[in-house]
Amino acid sequence: VSYSVVQGQAGDEDAAVDVKLYSHRWRRWLPPKPRNMDSNRASQEQDQEPEQVEPEGLPGLLSAEDTDNSSQIEEDTDHDYYTSKTYSPSDPMSKDLWVNIDQMDKEKVKIHGILSNTHRQAARVNLSFDFPFYGHFLREITVATGGFIYTGDVVHRMLTATQYIAPLMANFDPSVSRNSTVIYFDNGTALVVQWDHVHLQDNYNLGSFTFQATLHNTGRIVFAYKEIPIEVSQISSVNHPVKVGLSDAFVVVHKIQQIPNVRRRTIYEYHRVELTKTRITNSTAVEIMPLPTCLQFTSCSACISSQINFNCSWCHRLNRCSSGFDRHRQDWVDNSCPDETKDKMCDIIDTTHLYPFTTTIVAKTTSRSKEATAGRDTPSTSHPPTSVPTEDDTKIALHLRDNQVMPADSAVDRMPGTHPLHVGLILGILLVMLIMVAGVLVTVYIYHHPTSAASLFLIEV
């Protein structure tokens, strides 16, 4: 499905875009059996796939035709990066989560004129706050007429493929009715986007749909539904994908040798959340809460000792914590971070490494935490596909004295002369000097006292 983007560019002029859905080599399966609990963590099973050819330059990825990285959810559950909870029409939370834009500050409520009168259009919207999405902070999103928000940095025509927040992605056409509008409202801590009285282009007689998505500065996402005249699973996907959920991907730039100064961008989806469509009806709501990711850790020790669902590794060249699968994937590979994490060491580097011609103080340790070794160094069937160790994602534990905390003055602020390596070198030099001085003194003594018993003994020896 091709979308036109207003008030923005459809990608760089010298870059072509391919969209490919790739996932990890571990398949995830969730049983479709419904549960009676209101909220639960879905059981997960993982079966390792046979070795297959991986995309060039992208170790650990396989074609989406061979693996499945989506999460089919029958009940409220944990989606690796997010947890979700669905509220039925009878639940008071459904009404509480609906944002009544009519009661908001009129100056901040904006009706997008172009989106409200066109089909398959999208427009860039600047946020007044940092919105965390899959651990990445966004300041700009793209609102589309098709009932979804595109979150990618590279704007292209295939917006429905990946990197989206979709309360209800479908073939909506606001231009077929004067009552159809696309509204958004930003109050400084949250953005509300509402598709109001929109109709399906290929089935206008079904009636109008009214729903909204709210993005909070905490990363919390709310889907609220006011009018859904038909069961979502019955909406035709012939002319447009029908999706409810989230998706994210990373972009890899390739140079085309045959054509100078031309690059090709390929978008690889690394995770998707698919919510159950049958649970979306009038007056329902879905609350999606973010889970911790590796990107939130800013130090090596915190990164590799983290107790989350991902195998976090620290890359000193990028000064970044990652599982190896996020929007910075190309930087991670180009800087040989997968090879660096195989060393299984955590370096605590003094801040003087930022300045040239100064001494860098490094304290290394390779000891592992027993707790992390027992639960982190081997694949587990309870881990999602993105949290299973791959060839370049090695989880390391670090033993630091005093309850895994090393005092700053013991490593970072320590003077170069007190480093254990320096002390040993100095002691060795002093020992050699003492031996040489002793030898000189003995020689002088023998020279001046040739008939003494000690001199005669040394001469005989």
C-alpha positions in Angstrom: 0.0 0.0 0.0 1.5 3.3 -1.1 1.1 6.5 1.0 1.9 10.1 0.1 3.4 12.2 2.8 2.6 15.9 3.1 4.8 18.4 4.8 7.7 16.0 4.6 9.9 14.0 2.2 9.4 10.5 1.0 13.0 9.6 1.8 16.2 11.0 0.5 16.4 11.6 -3.3 19.6 9.5 -3.5 18.2 6.6 -1.5 15.9 3.8 -2.5 13.9 2.0 0.2 13.2 -1.7 0.5 11.0 -3.0 3.3 11.8 -6.6 4.5 10.4 -8.3 7.5 13.2 -10.2 9.2 13.2 -11.8 12.7 15.5 -13.7 15.0 16.3 -17.3 14.3 14.1 -18.4 17.3 10.5 -19.0 16.6 7.9 -18.1 19.3 4.6 -19.8 19.6 1.7 -18.9 21.9 -1.2 -21.3 22.4 -4.6 -19.9 21.3 -6.4 -21.3 24.3 -8.1 -18.4 26.1 -7.5 -17.8 29.8 -10.0 -16.7 32.5 -7.6 -14.3 34.2 -7.8 -10.6 33.5 -4.1 -10.2 33.2 -1.4 -12.8 32.8 2.0 -13.5 31.2 1.5 -15.7 28.2 3.3 -19.0 28.2 6.0 -19.2 25.5 7.8 -22.0 23.8 10.8 -21.6 21.5 12.1 -24.2 19.0 15.4 -23.6 17.4 15.1 -23.4 13.6 17.6 -25.2 11.3 20.6 -23.2 10.1 19.7 -21.2 7.1 21.3 -18.5 5.0 21.3 -15.1 6.7 21.1 -11.8 5.0 24.5 -10.5 4.2 26.0 -8.3 6.9 23.1 -9.0 9.3 24.0 -12.0 11.5 21.2 -13.5 13.5 18.4 -12.6 11.1 16.3 -14.8 8.9 13.5 -14.1 6.4 10.0 -13.6 7.8 8.9 -16.4 5.6 10.9 -18.8 7.7 10.4 -17.4 11.2 7.6 -15.6 13.0 8.5 -12.6 15.3 4.9 -11.6 16.0 3.1 -12.2 19.3 -0.4 -13.6 18.7 -2.2 -12.6 21.9 -5.5 -14.2 23.0 -5.4 -12.6 26.4 -3.8 -9.6 28.1 -0.1 -10.5 28.2 3.6 -9.6 28.2 4.8 -8.7 24.7 8.5 -8.7 25.5 8.9 -4.9 25.1 5.4 -4.0 26.4 2.6 -5.4 28.5 -1.0 -4.8 27.5 -4.4 -4.9 29.2 -7.7 -4.8 27.4 -10.7 -3.3 29.1 -14.2 -4.4 28.1 -17.2 -2.0 27.6 -18.4 -2.8 31.1 -15.1 -1.8 32.7 -15.1 1.7 34.1 -11.5 2.1 32.8 -12.7 2.0 29.2 -14.5 5.3 29.7 -11.7 6.8 31.8 -9.1 6.1 29.1 -11.2 7.8 26.4 -9.9 11.4 26.0 -12.8 13.8 25.3 -11.1 16.3 23.0 -14.1 18.6 23.1 -13.2 19.4 26.7 -9.5 20.1 25.9 -7.9 23.5 25.3 -9.3 24.6 21.9 -6.0 26.3 21.0 -4.1 23.1 21.3 -6.6 20.9 19.4 -5.8 20.8 15.7 -7.9 19.4 12.9 -5.6 18.5 10.1 -7.2 19.9 6.9 -5.3 17.8 4.4 -5.7 14.5 6.3 -9.3 15.1 6.9 -10.0 15.5 3.2 -7.8 12.9 1.4 -7.1 9.2 1.1 -3.9 7.4 1.9 -2.1 10.5 3.1 0.3 11.0 6.0 1.6 14.1 7.7 4.6 14.7 10.0 3.7 16.0 13.5 6.3 17.4 16.0 6.0 16.4 19.6 6.5 18.8 22.5 8.0 16.0 24.6 10.3 12.9 24.2 8.2 9.9 23.5 10.0 6.5 24.3 9.1 3.9 21.7 10.8 0.5 22.0 13.4 2.3 24.2 14.1 5.0 21.5 13.1 8.6 22.1 11.0 10.2 19.4 10.3 13.9 18.8 8.5 13.5 15.5 5.8 11.0 14.3 3.8 10.7 11.1 0.0 10.5 11.3 -1.8 8.6 8.5 -5.4 8.6 7.3 -5.4 4.8 7.6 -5.8 4.7 11.3 -2.2 4.4 12.4 0.9 6.4 13.3 4.2 5.9 11.6 7.2 6.2 13.9 10.2 5.7 11.6 12.9 8.2 10.8 13.0 7.3 7.1 9.7 8.4 5.5 8.8 6.3 2.5 5.6 5.2 0.8 5.3 1.7 2.4 4.3 3.1 5.8 2.0 0.2 6.7 4.8 -2.4 6.6 6.5 -1.7 10.0 7.4 0.9 12.6 3.8 1.8 13.4 1.4 2.4 16.3 -1.9 1.1 15.0 -5.1 1.4 17.1 -6.9 0.2 13.9 -5.0 0.2 10.6 -7.5 -0.2 7.7 -8.5 1.4 4.4 -10.1 4.5 5.9 -10.9 7.4 3.5 -11.8 10.7 5.3 -12.6 12.3 2.0 -15.8 10.4 1.5 -17.7 12.2 4.2 -17.8 15.8 5.4 -18.0 14.6 9.0 -14.7 12.6 8.8 -11.8 14.4 10.5 -8.3 13.5 11.8 -7.6 15.4 15.0 -4.6 15.6 17.3 -3.9 17.3 20.6 -0.6 17.8 22.4 -0.7 19.0 26.0 3.0 18.8 26.7 3.0 15.3 28.3 0.8 13.4 25.9 -0.3 13.4 22.3 -3.9 12.3 21.4 -4.6 11.4 17.7 -8.3 10.8 16.9 -9.8 9.4 13.7 -13.3 10.8 14.0 -16.3 9.4 12.0 -14.0 7.9 9.3 -15.4 5.4 6.8 -13.8 2.5 4.9 -13.3 3.4 1.3 -14.3 0.0 0.0 -17.4 -0.4 2.2 -18.9 3.0 3.1 -22.3 1.5 4.1 -20.8 -0.2 7.2 -20.9 3.1 9.0 -18.3 5.4 10.6 -15.5 4.5 13.0 -14.3 6.7 15.8 -11.2 5.8 17.8 -8.0 7.3 19.1 -4.4 6.6 20.2 -2.7 8.4 23.1 1.0 8.6 23.4 2.4 9.5 26.9 5.8 10.8 27.7 6.3 7.8 29.9 6.1 5.5 26.9 2.6 4.4 27.9 0.2 3.9 24.9 -3.6 3.8 25.0 -5.9 2.7 22.3 -9.5 3.8 22.9 -12.5 2.9 20.8 -15.8 4.7 20.7 -17.6 3.5 17.5 -16.7 0.2 15.9 -19.7 -0.7 13.7 -18.3 -4.1 12.6 -16.1 -6.8 14.0 -12.5 -5.8 13.1 -11.7 -9.3 12.0 -14.3 -8.9 9.2 -12.7 -5.8 7.7 -11.4 -6.6 4.3 -7.6 -6.5 3.9 -7.6 -6.9 0.1 -6.8 -3.2 -0.6 -5.1 -2.3 2.6 -3.6 -4.2 5.6 -5.7 -4.5 8.7 -3.6 -4.4 11.9 -3.9 -3.6 15.6 -0.7 -3.3 17.6 2.8 -2.0 17.4 5.9 -2.7 15.3 9.5 -1.5 15.1 12.4 -2.0 12.8 16.0 -0.9 12.0 17.3 0.6 8.8 20.4 -0.7 7.0 22.0 1.5 4.3 23.7 -0.2 1.4 25.8 1.4 -1.3 25.0 0.5 -4.9 28.3 0.0 -6.7 26.8 0.1 -10.2 25.3 3.6 -9.6 27.6 6.2 -7.9 26.3 8.3 -5.1 23.1 6.2 -4.7 22.3 4.3 -1.6 19.6 1.7 -0.9 17.9 1.6 2.5 16.5 -1.7 3.7 14.1 -1.8 6.6 14.2 -4.9 8.8 11.4 -5.5 11.3 12.8 -6.9 14.5 9.6 -7.0 16.6 5.8 -6.8 16.3 2.9 -6.8 18.8 -0.4 -8.0 17.4 -3.4 -7.5 19.6 -6.5 -9.7 19.2 -8.9 -8.0 16.8 -12.0 -9.8 18.1 -11.7 -8.0 21.5 -12.1 -4.6 19.9 -15.6 -3.4 20.0 -17.5 -0.2 20.9 -16.4 1.4 24.2 -13.3 -0.8 24.7 -9.7 0.3 25.4 -6.3 -1.2 25.4 -3.5 0.1 27.8 0.0 -0.7 26.7 2.8 -0.2 29.2 6.6 -0.2 28.2 9.0 -2.7 29.7 12.7 -2.0 30.4 15.1 -2.3 27.5 18.9 -2.5 27.3 19.0 1.1 25.9 18.0 2.6 29.2 21.3 1.6 30.8 24.1 4.1 30.5 27.0 2.3 32.2 28.7 -1.0 31.5 28.2 -2.5 35.0 24.5 -1.6 35.0 24.1 -3.0 31.5 25.6 -6.4 31.9 24.2 -7.0 35.4 20.7 -6.0 34.3 17.9 -8.5 35.2 15.5 -7.9 32.3 14.1 -10.0 29.5 17.0 -9.2 27.2 20.6 -10.3 27.0 22.2 -6.8 27.3 25.8 -6.3 26.2 28.0 -3.2 26.5 29.9 -1.8 23.5 32.8 0.5 24.6 33.2 1.9 21.1 29.7 3.3 21.1 29.4 3.7 24.8 26.0 2.0 24.5 24.1 -0.9 26.0 22.1 -3.0 23.6 20.7 -6.5 22.9 22.0 -6.1 19.4 18.5 -5.7 17.9 17.2 -2.1 17.9 17.2 0.9 15.7 21.0 1.3 16.1 21.7 -2.2 14.6 23.9 -0.9 11.8 26.1 1.1 14.1 26.3 -2.0 16.4 27.6 -4.2 13.6 29.8 -1.5 11.8 31.7 -0.9 15.0 32.3 -4.6 15.6 30.3 -4.5 18.9 29.2 -8.2 18.4 32.9 -9.2 18.5 33.6 -6.9 21.5 30.9 -8.5 23.6 32.4 -11.9 23.1 35.4 -10.9 25.2 33.1 -11.2 28.3 34.8 -8.3 30.0 33.6 -5.0 31.4 36.0 -2.1 31.3 35.5 0.8 33.7 37.3 3.6 31.9 38.4 6.8 33.5 36.9 10.0 32.0 40.4 11.0 30.9 39.9 8.7 27.8 37.9 11.6 26.3 41.0 13.7 26.0 44.1 13.0 23.9 47.6 12.5 25.3 46.4 11.6 28.8 46.6 8.4 30.7 43.6 6.1 30.6 43.1 4.0 33.7 41.4 0.7 33.1 40.3 -1.9 35.7 39.3 -5.2 34.2 37.5 -8.1 35.7 36.3 -11.3 34.1 34.6 -12.9 37.1 31.0 -13.8 36.6 28.1 -13.5 38.9 26.8 -17.0 40.0 23.3 -15.7 39.8 23.7 -14.5 36.2 25.5 -17.6 35.2 22.7 -19.8 36.5 19.9 -17.9 34.7 21.4 -15.9 31.9 24.1 -17.7 30.0 21.9 -20.4 28.5 18.8 -20.0 26.3 15.6 -20.4 28.2 12.2 -21.5 26.9 10.6 -18.8 28.8 12.4 -16.0 26.9 10.9 -14.3 23.9 12.7 -14.4 20.5 14.3 -11.0 21.0 15.8 -12.1 24.4 17.4 -15.4 23.3 21.2 -15.2 23.1 22.5 -15.1 19.5 26.0 -15.4 18.2 26.7 -11.8 18.9 24.6 -11.2 22.0 26.5 -12.5 25.0 25.3 -11.8 28.5 28.0 -11.2 30.9 28.0 -10.8 34.7 30.5 -8.7 36.6 31.6 -9.3 40.1 32.5 -6.0 41.8 33.5 -6.0 45.4 31.3 -4.5 48.1 28.0 -5.9 46.8 28.9 -5.4 43.1 29.7 -1.7 43.6 33.2 -0.5 43.1 34.1 2.8 44.8 34.9 5.6 42.5 38.2 6.4 44.2 39.3 2.7 43.8 39.2 2.7 40.0 38.3 5.9 38.3 39.9 8.4 40.6 43.0 6.3 41.4 46.3 7.9 40.6 48.3 6.2 37.8 51.2 5.5 40.2 49.0 3.4 42.5 47.7 1.1 39.8 48.7 -2.6 40.6 50.5 -2.9 37.3 52.6 0.3 38.0 53.4 -0.8 41.6 54.7 -4.2 40.4 56.9 -2.5 37.7 58.4 -0.1 40.2 59.1 -2.9 42.7 60.9 -4.9 39.9 63.0 -2.0 38.9 64.0 -1.3 42.6 65.0 -4.9 43.1 67.2 -4.9 40.0 68.8 -1.6 41.2 69.5 -3.1 44.7 71.2 -6.2 43.2 73.4 -3.9 41.0 74.3 -1.7 44.0 75.2 -4.8 46.0 77.4 -6.1 43.2 79.2 -2.8 43.0 79.8 -2.6 46.8 81.2 -6.2 46.9 83.5 -5.4 44.0 84.9 -2.3 45.8 85.3 -4.2 49.0 87.3 -7.0 47.3 89.5 -4.4 45.6 90.5 -2.6 48.8 90.7 -5.8 51.0 92.2 -8.5 48.8 93.6 -10.5 51.7 90.5 -10.7 53.8 88.8 -14.0 54.4 85.6 -12.9 52.6 87.6 -11.7 49.6 89.6 -14.9 49.4 86.3 -16.9 49.6 84.7 -14.9 46.8 87.9 -15.2 44.6 87.9 -19.0 45.1 84.3 -19.2 44.2 
